[in-house]
Amino acid sequence: MARRPKPSTSPNISDEAPTAPVLTNYDYELLHCYLRLLDAEAQGTDWCEVARVLLKADPQREYARAKRRYETHLARAHWMTEQGYRHLLAEADDDW
């Protein structure tokens, strides 16, 4: 099996998160980011602050781009908790 990238604490953030029905290399790189997004949402953190700090997008300068980046990455983070984790577990089983 091909090696997956390790999660990164400073990944390159795309304008849109993947929508593939399987885990992508991008998902692996952004695992920390997805967790932080979910934590921020649970704490009620303003999306503009999250976009600026976590997703490196400035809502004051590029509102639509920052909002899209935030929404698609948060949606992917939720997908990870609903379906993506199953792929992680299956791949972990394959490595044993």
C-alpha positions in Angstrom: 0.0 0.0 0.0 1.2 3.5 -0.8 2.3 5.6 2.2 -0.1 8.4 3.1 1.2 11.8 4.1 1.4 12.6 7.8 -0.9 15.1 9.3 0.6 18.6 9.2 0.3 21.4 11.8 0.9 23.9 9.0 -0.6 22.5 5.8 -1.2 24.3 2.5 -4.9 25.1 2.6 -6.9 24.8 -0.7 -9.8 27.1 -1.4 -12.1 24.1 -1.3 -11.9 20.9 0.7 -12.2 17.6 -1.2 -15.6 16.0 -1.8 -14.4 12.6 -2.8 -16.2 9.6 -1.1 -12.8 8.3 0.0 -9.9 9.8 2.0 -7.5 11.9 0.0 -3.9 12.7 0.7 -5.1 16.2 1.4 -7.4 14.8 4.1 -4.5 13.1 5.8 -2.5 16.3 5.7 -5.4 18.3 7.2 -6.4 15.9 10.0 -5.3 18.4 12.7 -7.1 21.2 10.9 -10.3 19.2 10.7 -10.2 18.5 14.5 -9.5 22.2 15.2 -12.4 23.2 13.0 -14.8 20.9 14.9 -13.5 22.2 18.3 -13.9 25.8 17.2 -17.5 25.1 16.0 -18.3 23.4 19.3 -17.0 26.4 21.2 -19.0 28.8 19.1 -15.9 30.6 17.7 -16.7 33.2 15.0 -16.2 31.7 11.6 -14.2 34.8 10.5 -11.6 34.2 13.2 -11.4 30.5 12.3 -11.0 31.4 8.6 -8.3 33.9 9.4 -6.3 32.0 11.9 -6.8 28.3 10.9 -7.5 28.5 7.2 -5.3 31.5 6.3 -8.1 33.4 4.6 -9.0 37.0 5.4 -12.8 37.6 5.4 -12.3 41.3 5.4 -10.3 41.3 2.2 -11.9 38.3 0.4 -15.2 37.5 2.1 -16.6 35.0 -0.4 -13.3 33.1 -0.7 -12.9 32.9 3.1 -16.5 31.8 3.6 -16.2 29.1 0.9 -12.9 27.9 2.4 -14.5 27.7 5.9 -17.7 26.1 4.8 -16.1 23.4 2.6 -13.5 22.5 5.2 -16.0 22.4 8.0 -18.2 20.1 5.9 -15.3 17.8 5.2 -14.5 17.8 8.9 -18.0 16.6 9.6 -17.7 14.0 6.8 -14.6 12.7 8.6 -16.6 12.1 11.8 -19.5 10.5 9.9 -17.7 8.4 7.2 -14.1 9.3 6.8 -13.1 7.7 10.1 -14.2 4.3 8.7 -11.6 4.6 5.9 -8.9 5.5 8.5 -9.8 2.4 10.5 -9.8 0.2 7.4 -6.4 1.4 6.4 -5.1 1.0 9.9 -6.3 -2.7 9.8 -4.5 -3.2 6.5 -1.2 -1.9 8.0 -1.3 -4.6 10.8 
